[in-house]
């Protein structure tokens, strides 16, 4: 070996040792030599000029690419990916819910799509309490809100797309009818949950094709067919075709398919199948439900406008956290230093405590104090609650009403809420904690799409995940979202169950504009962790200069102090998930501050994102390596 090569290797070794002891912020974007190239991330950035399509499954991303190649815009492609992921049971089924933000280049505005189902007419507080339930159940027909994803897809497509419903559903229909090679994640989830799946007639017939054998679910790579679902989707296409034959416009024809799903023979079979299993749906429940096109809420962080859906999801909590954090010099703290982590944890706890008490369906009284919650002055007031020496397990909701020139009608409940906080803790036993963490990260996938015309779509669809009740012979797996309601006003006067009401859910697409133009589109799966992960992704880009792929792969923290939106709605004050790479001195300092630490190699759901490069007129796509999410660009 030459002296030069020997000294070069020695120098490289010293550099690596040195890098291991750099502060986390310094190491976040460190590159190491691999041959003649450098590798920063597990996946490369997706560079595109014409379009980007990213979602939770590789085949579903291909469906988006197929529709782009047909001449569709980002809305068409997003709808195709939504249909494909629903068909593939990517932590959702066709009877789940869809939430979206869309940037419309023709108006320069961001619009929200509210396609969350509602509680059926028989779903009352007394109904569930009479069955000894503290909350609606996690699984089964009594966990189901009305289907939202089909309506959300068709309304988005009708209002903002270019192609026909037949074009957009073609990949999903082919997958359902001919079968697609099922991936290990879904196949193994079916096998793991087969005991519960067997409780429901139509679910076991569809999801367990090898009943009676040692393995009753399909195996990875096996062609998984869903003829009932294929027939349902073909009925939608047939309704569109019939309407067009009668001279209806493209939009009217798509909405005719919508009516067949919610008012026609498909609705009849959904209702029949659900009631056969003991559910509560009526034809009126489906016929009266509608998609709402909304104005989203927003805040400004250092000149960047960040948009979220309003209080029927948890999205405004991220905006509240940004308002608090904007008052700090985060960059000087250092990426994932103990002080930075403490600032994140405490700010998120303040914002999520407000979520737990004040968020709910804005179409039902009482009116949520949104103006106060998103006030910059309120954020400064909340900032005063942070104890910079240790974690504060007693953090509860604040009072935003004075910041919108009002008085709080729920002060007695607010005081009661704070007194009850310790009673909501997770019991200190291993199984309880496992169940808690399972529900904390439950469900959801994400869809990101953008095109050269300027359309941008960010979606977080969910519901109807495995194990789901399938409604009769429709192939439609139903949502389990009822569990996100509460039955006592003392927990949240805004989110108490009522027939026709939407539960406050975790699903939270994100869009950011800079100088009035798209800057970032981003979303993630993972229940109550979603807006925690998205907050850190955003700061990774804006404060720490990471590119979009570095930011989606970067280590996050997760707080478990907020109340779980699922199961028994418990919390674990002071518990924190950290990356295994966090150095010992940071761990030691956090323990000194009262945190209970747990570690994983990957500390977020799979974040998907698009960055808009205005200088070059191109897209940068990011899709983390934390799941099966995948993207394609051109």
C-alpha positions as CSV (number, residue, x, y, z in Angstrom):
1,X,0.0,0.0,0.0
2,X,1.4,3.4,-0.9
3,X,2.2,5.9,1.8
4,X,-0.2,8.4,0.2
5,X,-3.1,5.9,0.3
6,X,-2.3,4.9,3.8
7,X,-2.2,8.5,5.1
8,X,-5.4,9.2,3.1
9,X,-7.3,6.4,4.9
10,X,-5.9,7.5,8.2
11,X,-7.1,11.0,7.6
12,X,-10.6,9.8,6.5
13,X,-10.8,7.7,9.7
14,X,-10.0,10.8,11.8
15,X,-12.6,12.8,10.0
16,X,-15.2,10.2,10.7
17,X,-14.4,10.0,14.4
18,X,-14.5,13.8,14.5
19,X,-17.8,13.9,12.7
20,X,-19.4,11.5,15.2
21,X,-18.8,14.1,18.0
22,X,-20.0,17.1,16.1
23,X,-23.2,18.8,17.4
24,X,-26.3,17.2,15.7
25,X,-26.9,20.4,13.7
26,X,-23.4,20.3,12.2
27,X,-23.8,16.6,11.3
28,X,-27.3,16.8,9.8
29,X,-26.1,17.4,6.3
30,X,-22.6,15.9,6.6
31,X,-21.4,14.1,3.4
32,X,-19.0,11.2,3.4
33,X,-17.0,10.0,0.4
34,X,-18.3,6.9,-1.5
35,X,-15.9,6.3,-4.4
36,X,-16.0,9.5,-6.4
37,X,-19.4,10.5,-5.3
38,X,-21.0,11.6,-2.1
39,X,-24.2,10.2,-0.5
40,X,-26.2,12.4,1.8
41,X,-29.5,10.5,2.1
42,X,-30.8,7.0,1.8
43,X,-33.0,8.0,-1.2
44,X,-32.0,10.6,-3.8
45,X,-33.9,13.8,-4.4
46,X,-36.6,13.5,-7.1
47,X,-35.9,16.2,-9.7
48,X,-38.7,17.1,-12.1
49,X,-39.5,19.8,-14.7
50,X,-43.1,18.8,-15.7
51,X,-44.6,17.0,-12.8
52,X,-44.0,15.1,-9.5
53,X,-46.1,12.3,-8.1
54,X,-45.4,10.9,-4.6
55,X,-47.5,8.6,-2.4
56,X,-47.5,5.7,0.1
57,X,-46.9,2.8,-2.4
58,X,-44.7,2.5,-5.4
59,X,-47.5,1.1,-7.6
60,X,-49.7,4.0,-6.6
61,X,-47.1,6.5,-7.6
62,X,-47.0,4.7,-10.9
63,X,-50.7,5.3,-11.2
64,X,-50.2,9.0,-10.8
65,X,-47.4,8.9,-13.4
66,X,-49.8,7.1,-15.8
67,X,-52.4,9.8,-15.4
68,X,-49.9,12.6,-15.9
69,X,-48.8,10.9,-19.1
70,X,-52.4,10.9,-20.3
71,X,-52.4,14.7,-20.1
72,X,-53.8,15.0,-16.6
73,X,-52.9,17.8,-14.2
74,X,-51.8,17.4,-10.6
75,X,-55.4,17.0,-9.3
76,X,-56.1,14.2,-11.8
77,X,-52.8,12.5,-10.8
78,X,-53.5,12.9,-7.1
79,X,-57.0,11.4,-7.5
80,X,-55.5,8.4,-9.4
81,X,-53.0,7.9,-6.5
82,X,-55.7,8.2,-3.9
83,X,-57.8,5.6,-5.8
84,X,-54.8,3.2,-6.0
85,X,-53.7,3.6,-2.4
86,X,-57.3,2.9,-1.3
87,X,-57.3,-0.2,-3.4
88,X,-54.0,-1.3,-1.9
89,X,-55.2,-0.8,1.7
90,X,-52.3,1.5,2.4
91,X,-53.5,2.2,5.9
92,X,-56.8,3.2,4.4
93,X,-59.7,1.7,2.5
94,X,-62.2,3.2,0.0
95,X,-64.7,4.0,2.8
96,X,-62.3,6.2,4.7
97,X,-61.8,9.9,4.7
98,X,-59.9,12.4,2.5
99,X,-58.5,15.8,3.5
100,X,-56.7,18.0,0.9
101,X,-55.2,21.3,0.2
102,X,-55.1,22.5,-3.4
103,X,-53.2,25.4,-4.8
104,X,-55.1,26.8,-7.8
105,X,-52.7,28.7,-10.1
106,X,-55.7,30.3,-11.9
107,X,-56.7,32.2,-8.7
108,X,-53.5,32.1,-6.8
109,X,-55.4,30.7,-3.8
110,X,-55.2,27.6,-1.6
111,X,-58.5,25.8,-1.1
112,X,-59.4,23.0,1.4
113,X,-61.3,19.8,0.7
114,X,-63.2,18.5,3.7
115,X,-64.3,14.9,2.8
116,X,-64.5,13.5,6.3
117,X,-67.5,11.3,7.1
118,X,-70.0,12.0,9.8
119,X,-71.5,10.1,12.7
120,X,-74.6,8.2,11.6
121,X,-78.0,9.3,12.8
122,X,-78.2,6.6,15.5
123,X,-74.8,7.4,16.9
124,X,-75.5,9.3,20.1
125,X,-73.7,9.6,23.4
126,X,-76.4,7.7,25.2
127,X,-76.2,4.9,22.6
128,X,-72.5,4.2,23.4
129,X,-72.8,4.8,27.1
130,X,-75.6,2.3,27.3
131,X,-73.2,-0.3,26.0
132,X,-70.7,0.5,28.7
133,X,-68.3,2.4,26.5
134,X,-66.2,5.3,27.6
135,X,-65.5,6.1,23.9
136,X,-66.8,4.7,20.6
137,X,-64.9,1.5,19.8
138,X,-61.6,1.3,17.8
139,X,-62.9,-1.4,15.4
140,X,-66.1,-2.8,13.9
141,X,-69.3,-1.4,12.5
142,X,-69.9,0.9,15.4
143,X,-66.5,2.6,14.8
144,X,-67.6,3.7,11.3
145,X,-68.4,7.2,10.1
146,X,-69.9,7.6,6.7
147,X,-67.5,7.1,3.7
148,X,-65.7,10.2,2.6
149,X,-62.9,9.3,0.2
150,X,-65.1,8.5,-2.8
151,X,-66.9,11.8,-2.5
152,X,-63.7,13.7,-1.9
153,X,-62.1,12.2,-4.9
154,X,-65.0,12.9,-7.2
155,X,-65.5,16.5,-6.1
156,X,-61.8,17.3,-6.4
157,X,-61.8,15.8,-9.8
158,X,-65.0,17.5,-11.0
159,X,-63.9,20.9,-9.7
160,X,-60.2,21.1,-10.5
161,X,-59.2,18.2,-12.8
162,X,-59.1,17.8,-16.5
163,X,-59.7,14.1,-17.2
164,X,-62.7,11.8,-16.9
165,X,-63.5,9.6,-13.9
166,X,-62.9,6.7,-16.1
167,X,-59.3,7.8,-16.9
168,X,-58.5,8.5,-13.2
169,X,-60.0,5.2,-11.9
170,X,-58.5,3.0,-14.7
171,X,-55.4,2.0,-12.7
172,X,-57.4,1.2,-9.6
173,X,-60.0,-0.8,-11.5
174,X,-57.3,-2.9,-13.2
175,X,-55.6,-3.6,-9.8
176,X,-58.9,-4.6,-8.2
177,X,-60.1,-6.7,-11.1
178,X,-57.0,-8.4,-12.4
179,X,-55.2,-8.3,-9.1
180,X,-51.9,-6.7,-8.2
181,X,-48.9,-8.3,-6.5
182,X,-49.6,-7.5,-2.8
183,X,-46.6,-6.1,-0.8
184,X,-45.4,-7.7,2.4
185,X,-46.6,-4.9,4.6
186,X,-50.3,-5.2,3.7
187,X,-50.1,-9.0,3.4
188,X,-48.6,-9.5,6.8
189,X,-51.0,-7.0,8.4
190,X,-53.9,-9.0,7.1
191,X,-52.5,-12.2,8.6
192,X,-51.7,-10.5,11.9
193,X,-55.3,-9.2,12.1
194,X,-57.1,-12.2,10.7
195,X,-58.8,-13.1,14.0
196,X,-60.7,-9.8,14.0
197,X,-61.2,-9.8,10.2
198,X,-63.0,-13.2,10.6
199,X,-65.7,-11.4,12.7
200,X,-67.1,-9.7,9.6
201,X,-68.5,-11.8,6.8
202,X,-67.6,-9.7,3.8
203,X,-64.2,-8.7,5.2
204,X,-63.0,-12.3,5.6
205,X,-64.3,-13.2,2.1
206,X,-62.2,-10.4,0.5
207,X,-59.2,-10.1,2.8
208,X,-58.5,-13.8,3.6
209,X,-58.4,-15.7,0.3
210,X,-57.0,-18.8,1.9
211,X,-59.5,-19.4,4.7
212,X,-58.9,-22.7,6.6
213,X,-55.2,-22.9,5.7
214,X,-52.3,-22.2,8.1
215,X,-51.8,-18.8,6.5
216,X,-55.1,-17.4,5.5
217,X,-54.0,-14.0,4.2
218,X,-52.2,-13.6,0.8
219,X,-48.4,-13.8,0.8
220,X,-46.1,-11.0,-0.6
221,X,-46.1,-11.1,-4.3
222,X,-49.3,-13.0,-4.7
223,X,-52.0,-11.5,-7.0
224,X,-54.6,-10.0,-4.7
225,X,-58.0,-9.6,-6.4
226,X,-61.0,-7.6,-5.3
227,X,-63.9,-8.3,-7.7
228,X,-66.5,-6.6,-5.6
229,X,-64.5,-3.4,-5.4
230,X,-63.8,-3.6,-9.2
231,X,-67.6,-3.9,-9.8
232,X,-68.3,-0.9,-7.6
233,X,-65.7,1.3,-9.3
234,X,-67.0,0.2,-12.7
235,X,-70.5,1.3,-11.6
236,X,-69.1,4.8,-11.0
237,X,-67.6,4.9,-14.5
238,X,-70.8,3.6,-16.0
239,X,-72.8,6.4,-14.3
240,X,-70.4,8.9,-15.7
241,X,-70.6,7.4,-19.2
242,X,-74.4,7.4,-19.1
243,X,-74.6,11.0,-18.0
244,X,-72.2,12.0,-20.8
245,X,-74.4,10.2,-23.3
246,X,-77.3,12.4,-22.2
247,X,-75.3,15.5,-23.0
248,X,-74.1,16.3,-19.5
249,X,-70.9,18.2,-19.0
250,X,-67.7,16.5,-17.7
251,X,-68.3,18.0,-14.2
252,X,-72.0,17.0,-14.2
253,X,-71.1,13.4,-15.3
254,X,-68.6,13.0,-12.5
255,X,-71.2,14.2,-10.0
256,X,-73.7,11.8,-11.4
257,X,-71.3,9.0,-10.4
258,X,-71.1,10.7,-7.0
259,X,-74.9,10.5,-6.6
260,X,-74.9,6.8,-7.6
261,X,-72.4,6.1,-4.7
262,X,-74.2,8.2,-2.1
263,X,-77.9,7.9,-3.2
264,X,-78.2,5.0,-5.6
265,X,-77.6,1.2,-5.6
266,X,-74.1,1.4,-4.2
267,X,-75.4,3.3,-1.2
268,X,-78.2,0.8,-0.8
269,X,-75.7,-2.1,-0.6
270,X,-73.4,-0.2,1.8
271,X,-76.3,0.4,4.2
272,X,-77.6,-3.1,3.9
273,X,-74.1,-4.6,4.5
274,X,-73.3,-2.3,7.4
275,X,-76.7,-3.0,9.2
276,X,-76.2,-6.7,8.7
277,X,-73.0,-6.4,10.7
278,X,-74.7,-4.4,13.4
279,X,-73.9,-0.9,12.2
280,X,-76.0,2.3,12.2
281,X,-75.9,3.7,8.6
282,X,-79.1,4.8,6.9
283,X,-79.7,5.9,3.3
284,X,-80.4,9.4,4.7
285,X,-77.0,9.5,6.4
286,X,-75.2,8.9,3.0
287,X,-77.6,11.1,1.0
288,X,-77.3,14.1,3.3
289,X,-73.5,14.0,3.6
290,X,-71.5,16.3,1.3
291,X,-68.0,17.4,0.6
292,X,-67.2,20.9,1.7
293,X,-64.8,23.2,-0.2
294,X,-63.3,25.4,2.5
295,X,-61.0,28.3,3.1
296,X,-58.0,27.0,5.1
297,X,-56.4,28.7,8.0
298,X,-52.8,30.0,7.9
299,X,-50.0,31.7,9.7
300,X,-46.9,33.4,8.6
301,X,-43.5,32.2,9.8
302,X,-40.6,34.5,8.8
303,X,-42.3,35.6,5.6
304,X,-43.6,32.2,4.6
305,X,-47.4,31.5,4.6
306,X,-48.2,28.1,6.0
307,X,-51.7,26.7,5.3
308,X,-53.7,24.1,7.1
309,X,-57.2,22.8,7.2
310,X,-59.2,24.2,10.1
311,X,-60.2,22.8,13.5
312,X,-61.9,19.5,12.3
313,X,-58.3,18.3,12.0
314,X,-55.3,18.9,14.2
315,X,-53.5,21.0,11.6
316,X,-53.9,24.4,13.3
317,X,-51.8,23.0,16.2
318,X,-48.7,23.1,13.9
319,X,-49.5,26.8,13.1
320,X,-49.8,27.5,16.9
321,X,-46.5,25.8,17.5
322,X,-44.8,27.9,14.8
323,X,-46.2,31.1,16.3
324,X,-44.6,30.2,19.6
325,X,-41.3,29.1,18.1
326,X,-41.0,32.2,15.9
327,X,-40.2,34.1,19.1
328,X,-37.0,32.0,19.6
329,X,-33.6,31.9,17.9
330,X,-33.8,28.2,16.9
331,X,-30.8,28.1,14.7
332,X,-28.5,29.3,17.4
333,X,-29.7,26.5,19.7
334,X,-28.4,23.9,17.2
335,X,-30.3,21.1,15.4
336,X,-31.5,18.6,17.9
337,X,-29.5,20.0,20.8
338,X,-31.1,19.5,24.2
339,X,-32.3,23.1,24.3
340,X,-33.8,22.8,20.8
341,X,-35.5,19.5,21.6
342,X,-36.9,21.0,24.9
343,X,-38.2,24.1,23.0
344,X,-39.9,21.8,20.4
345,X,-41.4,19.5,23.1
346,X,-42.8,22.3,25.2
347,X,-44.1,24.4,22.3
348,X,-45.9,21.3,20.8
349,X,-47.4,20.5,24.2
350,X,-48.8,24.0,24.5
351,X,-50.3,23.8,21.0
352,X,-51.7,20.3,21.3
353,X,-53.2,21.0,24.7
354,X,-55.3,23.6,23.0
355,X,-56.1,21.1,20.2
356,X,-57.3,18.6,22.8
357,X,-59.8,21.1,24.3
358,X,-60.8,23.6,21.6
359,X,-60.8,21.8,18.3
360,X,-63.9,20.2,16.7
361,X,-66.3,20.3,13.7
362,X,-66.8,24.0,12.8
363,X,-70.2,23.3,11.3
364,X,-71.6,22.5,14.7
365,X,-71.8,24.8,17.7
366,X,-70.0,26.0,19.8
367,X,-67.8,28.0,17.5
368,X,-64.1,27.3,17.9
369,X,-62.0,30.3,18.9
370,X,-59.8,30.1,15.8
371,X,-58.9,33.7,15.7
372,X,-57.6,33.7,19.2
373,X,-55.8,30.4,18.9
374,X,-53.8,31.6,15.9
375,X,-53.1,35.1,17.3
376,X,-49.4,36.0,17.5
377,X,-50.1,37.7,20.9
378,X,-51.7,34.6,22.2
379,X,-48.6,32.7,21.2
380,X,-46.4,35.1,23.2
381,X,-48.7,34.6,26.2
382,X,-48.4,30.8,25.8
383,X,-44.6,31.1,25.5
384,X,-44.5,32.4,29.1
385,X,-45.7,29.0,30.3
386,X,-42.4,27.3,29.2
387,X,-40.2,26.2,32.1
388,X,-36.7,26.3,30.5
389,X,-35.2,24.1,33.3
390,X,-37.5,21.0,33.1
391,X,-40.5,19.4,31.4
392,X,-43.9,20.6,32.7
393,X,-46.3,17.7,32.8
394,X,-49.1,20.0,34.0
395,X,-49.3,22.1,30.8
396,X,-53.0,22.4,29.8
397,X,-55.1,24.5,27.4
398,X,-54.8,28.2,27.6
399,X,-57.6,30.9,27.1
400,X,-57.6,32.3,23.6
401,X,-60.9,34.2,23.9
402,X,-59.4,37.5,25.1
403,X,-57.2,37.5,22.0
404,X,-60.3,37.7,19.8
405,X,-62.1,40.2,22.1
406,X,-64.3,37.6,23.7
407,X,-64.9,35.8,27.0
408,X,-64.4,32.0,27.5
409,X,-67.8,30.3,28.0
410,X,-66.0,27.1,29.2
411,X,-63.8,28.3,32.0
412,X,-65.3,25.8,34.5
413,X,-64.7,22.9,32.1
414,X,-61.2,24.2,31.4
415,X,-60.4,24.1,35.1
416,X,-61.9,20.7,35.4
417,X,-59.9,19.5,32.3
418,X,-56.6,20.5,33.9
419,X,-57.5,18.8,37.2
420,X,-58.2,15.6,35.3
421,X,-55.0,15.5,33.4
422,X,-53.1,13.0,35.6
423,X,-56.1,10.6,35.4
424,X,-55.5,10.3,31.7
425,X,-52.0,8.9,32.0
426,X,-51.1,5.5,30.4
427,X,-50.8,2.8,33.1
428,X,-47.2,1.8,33.7
429,X,-47.3,-1.6,32.2
430,X,-45.7,-2.9,29.0
431,X,-48.9,-4.0,27.2
432,X,-50.7,-0.8,28.0
433,X,-47.8,1.2,26.6
434,X,-47.7,-1.0,23.5
435,X,-51.4,-0.5,22.8
436,X,-51.0,3.3,23.4
437,X,-48.1,3.6,20.9
438,X,-49.9,1.5,18.4
439,X,-52.9,3.8,18.4
440,X,-50.8,6.9,18.6
441,X,-49.4,6.3,15.2
442,X,-52.6,4.8,13.7
443,X,-53.5,5.0,10.0
444,X,-53.1,7.5,7.2
445,X,-51.0,7.8,4.0
446,X,-50.1,10.9,2.0
447,X,-50.4,12.0,-1.6
448,X,-48.3,14.9,-3.1
449,X,-48.6,16.1,-6.7
450,X,-47.5,19.2,-8.6
451,X,-47.3,20.1,-12.3
452,X,-45.8,22.7,-14.5
453,X,-49.1,24.5,-14.9
454,X,-48.9,25.4,-11.3
455,X,-51.4,23.0,-9.6
456,X,-50.3,21.6,-6.3
457,X,-52.1,19.0,-4.2
458,X,-51.4,17.8,-0.7
459,X,-53.7,15.0,0.7
460,X,-53.7,12.9,3.8
461,X,-56.4,10.2,3.3
462,X,-57.1,7.7,6.0
463,X,-59.7,5.4,7.6
464,X,-60.8,1.9,6.7
465,X,-57.3,0.6,7.6
466,X,-56.7,-3.1,8.3
467,X,-58.7,-4.6,10.0
468,X,-61.8,-2.9,8.4
469,X,-65.4,-3.9,8.1
470,X,-66.3,-4.3,4.4
471,X,-69.8,-3.0,3.6
472,X,-71.7,-5.9,1.9
473,X,-70.7,-6.7,-1.7
474,X,-69.3,-3.3,-2.4
475,X,-65.7,-4.1,-1.5
476,X,-65.7,-0.8,0.4
477,X,-63.7,-0.9,3.7
478,X,-65.2,1.4,6.3
479,X,-63.6,4.1,8.4
480,X,-62.9,3.6,12.1
481,X,-62.9,7.3,12.9
482,X,-65.8,7.4,15.4
483,X,-63.2,6.7,18.2
484,X,-61.9,10.2,17.8
485,X,-65.0,11.6,19.4
486,X,-65.4,12.1,23.1
487,X,-68.5,11.5,25.1
488,X,-68.0,14.0,27.9
489,X,-68.0,17.8,27.4
490,X,-65.3,18.0,30.2
491,X,-62.8,16.5,27.8
492,X,-63.6,18.8,24.9
493,X,-66.9,20.7,24.6
494,X,-66.2,21.1,20.9
495,X,-65.7,17.4,20.0
496,X,-68.6,15.7,21.8
497,X,-70.3,13.1,19.6
498,X,-73.5,14.1,17.8
499,X,-75.3,12.5,14.8
500,X,-74.2,14.2,11.6
501,X,-71.1,15.6,13.1
502,X,-67.5,15.1,12.1
503,X,-65.0,14.0,14.7
504,X,-61.8,16.0,15.2
505,X,-59.2,14.0,13.4
506,X,-55.4,13.9,13.1
507,X,-55.2,14.1,9.3
508,X,-53.2,17.1,8.2
509,X,-52.0,18.1,4.7
510,X,-49.7,21.1,4.5
511,X,-48.9,23.8,1.9
512,X,-46.6,26.8,2.2
513,X,-46.3,29.8,-0.1
514,X,-43.4,32.3,-0.3
515,X,-44.0,35.6,-2.0
516,X,-47.4,34.3,-3.1
517,X,-46.1,31.2,-4.9
518,X,-45.9,27.5,-3.9
519,X,-42.8,26.9,-1.7
520,X,-43.4,23.5,0.0
521,X,-46.1,20.9,-0.2
522,X,-45.8,18.3,2.6
523,X,-47.6,15.6,4.5
524,X,-47.0,12.4,6.6
525,X,-48.7,9.5,8.1
526,X,-48.8,8.7,11.8
527,X,-51.8,9.8,13.8
528,X,-51.0,12.2,16.6
529,X,-47.3,12.4,15.5
530,X,-48.2,14.0,12.1
531,X,-48.0,17.7,12.9
532,X,-45.1,17.1,15.2
533,X,-43.1,15.5,12.3
534,X,-44.3,18.1,9.8
535,X,-43.3,21.0,12.1
536,X,-39.8,19.6,12.3
537,X,-39.6,19.0,8.6
538,X,-40.6,22.6,7.9
539,X,-38.0,23.9,10.4
540,X,-35.3,21.6,8.9
541,X,-35.8,23.4,5.6
542,X,-36.4,26.9,6.8
543,X,-34.1,27.1,9.8
544,X,-31.4,24.6,9.1
545,X,-31.1,24.8,5.3
546,X,-31.7,21.1,4.5
547,X,-32.9,20.2,1.1
548,X,-36.2,18.4,0.8
549,X,-34.9,14.8,0.9
550,X,-32.5,15.6,3.8
551,X,-35.4,17.1,5.7
552,X,-37.8,14.1,5.2
553,X,-35.1,11.7,6.4
554,X,-33.8,13.8,9.3
555,X,-34.2,12.6,12.9
556,X,-37.3,13.9,14.7
557,X,-38.6,13.8,18.2
558,X,-42.1,12.8,19.3
559,X,-43.9,13.9,22.3
560,X,-46.5,11.6,23.9
561,X,-47.8,14.2,26.4
562,X,-50.8,15.3,24.3
563,X,-53.9,13.1,24.6
564,X,-54.1,10.3,22.1
565,X,-56.8,10.8,19.5
566,X,-57.6,7.1,19.4
567,X,-58.5,4.2,21.8
568,X,-58.8,5.5,25.4
569,X,-57.4,9.0,24.7
570,X,-54.6,8.6,27.1
571,X,-51.4,10.5,27.5
572,X,-47.8,10.0,28.8
573,X,-46.5,13.3,30.1
574,X,-42.7,13.6,29.7
575,X,-42.3,10.6,27.4
576,X,-40.3,11.3,24.3
577,X,-39.2,9.3,21.3
578,X,-35.6,10.1,20.1
579,X,-33.4,8.9,17.3
580,X,-30.8,6.2,18.4
581,X,-28.2,8.6,17.0
582,X,-28.8,11.2,19.7
583,X,-25.4,11.5,21.5
584,X,-25.0,10.6,25.2
585,X,-24.6,14.2,26.4
586,X,-28.0,15.2,24.9
587,X,-29.7,12.2,26.4
588,X,-28.2,13.0,29.8
589,X,-29.4,16.6,29.8
590,X,-32.9,15.6,28.7
591,X,-33.1,13.0,31.5
592,X,-32.0,15.7,33.9
593,X,-34.9,17.8,32.7
594,X,-37.4,15.1,33.6
595,X,-37.9,13.4,30.3
596,X,-38.6,9.6,29.9
597,X,-36.7,8.7,26.8
598,X,-37.3,5.9,24.3
599,X,-35.3,5.3,21.1
600,X,-35.9,4.1,17.5
601,X,-33.7,4.2,14.4
602,X,-36.5,6.0,12.6
603,X,-38.5,8.6,14.4
604,X,-41.2,9.7,12.1
605,X,-43.8,8.4,9.7
606,X,-42.8,8.5,6.0
607,X,-42.8,12.3,5.2
608,X,-43.5,13.1,1.5
609,X,-42.8,16.6,0.2
610,X,-42.2,18.8,-2.8
611,X,-40.0,21.9,-2.9
612,X,-40.5,24.5,-5.6
613,X,-37.3,25.8,-7.1
614,X,-38.3,29.2,-8.4
615,X,-34.8,30.0,-9.6
616,X,-34.7,27.1,-12.1
617,X,-38.4,26.4,-12.6
618,X,-38.1,22.8,-11.3
619,X,-39.4,20.6,-8.6
620,X,-37.5,18.8,-5.8
621,X,-39.4,15.8,-4.5
622,X,-38.6,14.1,-1.2
623,X,-39.9,10.8,0.1
624,X,-38.4,9.4,3.3
625,X,-37.2,5.8,3.7
626,X,-39.3,5.2,6.8
627,X,-42.0,3.3,4.9
628,X,-43.0,2.1,1.5
629,X,-43.6,5.6,0.2
630,X,-42.3,6.3,-3.3
631,X,-42.2,9.1,-5.9
632,X,-41.8,9.6,-9.6
633,X,-41.0,12.8,-11.4
634,X,-40.5,14.0,-15.0
